[in-house]
Amino acid sequence: MPITPVDVHNKEFRRSLWGFNEDEVDEFLDELGADYEAVIRERDALREQVESLRQQLMQYKELEDNLQRALVVAQSTAEEVRQSARKESELTIQEAQARAQRILEEAQAKIRALENDQRELEREINVYRARVRSLLQSTMDLIDNFPSRERGAGTE
């Protein structure tokens, strides 16, 4: 069992004929007890400080673990966001390409319709020209066959 400062203070020595000076021994024991008590207090304070530091270390380790988990989650989330953005951009591009293809097909259909209309108009113009020529030819024939006064009335 360890000796305590109280044990040092209360220690009584047996007296002998040529023994030590009792006052000197008591004074030394008092000093020794005070020093021993100071050492024990310092040891207890250091133990408390070590325990406090252990607690802080555990808190810091827990904080570090939490930060590492948060970092992993953040990295995972960032990767998911990147993938999502990539997929969304690919989808937007596909939609734009499909829309452009539809617009192109509609434009080509309109061009074909306009070309058909142009051919129809050209046919109608050709028919109209032929009718006008025919009418003009008929009119010219009428004019050519119209009796004139110079030829004489009734002689032809």
WONORQUI-V350583 format. One record per backbone hydrogen bond with DSSP energy under -0.5 kcal/mol. CO is the residue of the C=O (numbers start at 1). NH is the residue of the N-H. E is the energy in kcal/mol with one decimal. If there is no record, write none. Layout:
CO & NH & E
CO & NH & E
This chain:
4 & 8 & -1.7
5 & 9 & -2.4
6 & 10 & -2.6
7 & 11 & -0.6
8 & 11 & -0.7
16 & 19 & -1.3
20 & 22 & -0.5
21 & 25 & -2.4
22 & 26 & -2.4
23 & 27 & -2.7
24 & 28 & -2.8
25 & 29 & -2.8
26 & 30 & -2.4
27 & 31 & -2.4
28 & 32 & -3.1
29 & 33 & -2.8
30 & 34 & -2.5
31 & 35 & -2.9
32 & 36 & -2.8
33 & 37 & -2.6
34 & 38 & -2.3
35 & 39 & -2.6
36 & 40 & -2.3
37 & 41 & -2.6
38 & 42 & -2.8
39 & 43 & -2.8
40 & 44 & -2.9
41 & 45 & -2.8
42 & 46 & -2.8
43 & 47 & -2.6
44 & 48 & -2.5
45 & 49 & -2.6
46 & 50 & -3.0
47 & 51 & -2.7
48 & 52 & -2.8
49 & 53 & -2.9
50 & 54 & -2.6
51 & 55 & -2.5
52 & 56 & -2.6
53 & 57 & -2.9
54 & 58 & -2.8
55 & 59 & -2.6
56 & 60 & -3.0
57 & 61 & -2.9
58 & 62 & -2.6
59 & 63 & -2.8
60 & 64 & -3.0
61 & 65 & -2.7
62 & 66 & -2.8
63 & 67 & -2.9
64 & 68 & -2.8
65 & 69 & -2.6
66 & 70 & -2.8
67 & 71 & -2.7
68 & 72 & -2.5
69 & 73 & -2.7
70 & 74 & -2.9
71 & 75 & -2.8
72 & 76 & -2.6
73 & 77 & -3.0
74 & 78 & -2.8
75 & 79 & -2.3
76 & 80 & -2.4
77 & 81 & -2.8
78 & 82 & -2.5
79 & 83 & -2.7
80 & 84 & -2.8
81 & 85 & -2.9
82 & 86 & -2.6
83 & 87 & -2.8
84 & 88 & -2.8
85 & 89 & -2.7
86 & 90 & -2.5
87 & 91 & -2.6
88 & 92 & -2.6
89 & 93 & -2.5
90 & 94 & -2.6
91 & 95 & -2.7
92 & 96 & -2.6
93 & 97 & -2.8
94 & 98 & -2.6
95 & 99 & -2.8
96 & 100 & -2.8
97 & 101 & -2.6
98 & 102 & -2.4
99 & 103 & -2.7
100 & 104 & -2.7
101 & 105 & -2.7
102 & 106 & -2.8
103 & 107 & -2.7
104 & 108 & -2.7
105 & 109 & -2.4
106 & 110 & -2.5
107 & 111 & -2.7
108 & 112 & -2.6
109 & 113 & -2.5
110 & 114 & -3.0
111 & 115 & -2.9
112 & 116 & -2.5
113 & 117 & -2.7
114 & 118 & -2.9
115 & 119 & -2.7
116 & 120 & -2.5
117 & 121 & -2.8
118 & 122 & -2.9
119 & 123 & -2.4
120 & 124 & -2.7
121 & 125 & -3.0
122 & 126 & -2.6
123 & 127 & -2.7
124 & 128 & -3.0
125 & 129 & -3.2
126 & 130 & -2.5
127 & 131 & -2.4
128 & 132 & -2.9
129 & 133 & -3.3
130 & 134 & -2.6
131 & 135 & -3.1
132 & 136 & -3.5
133 & 137 & -3.7
134 & 138 & -2.7
135 & 139 & -2.8
136 & 140 & -3.3
137 & 141 & -2.8
138 & 142 & -2.4
139 & 143 & -2.9
140 & 144 & -3.3
141 & 145 & -2.1
142 & 146 & -0.6
143 & 146 & -0.9
148 & 152 & -0.6
152 & 154 & -0.5
152 & 155 & -0.8
154 & 156 & -0.6
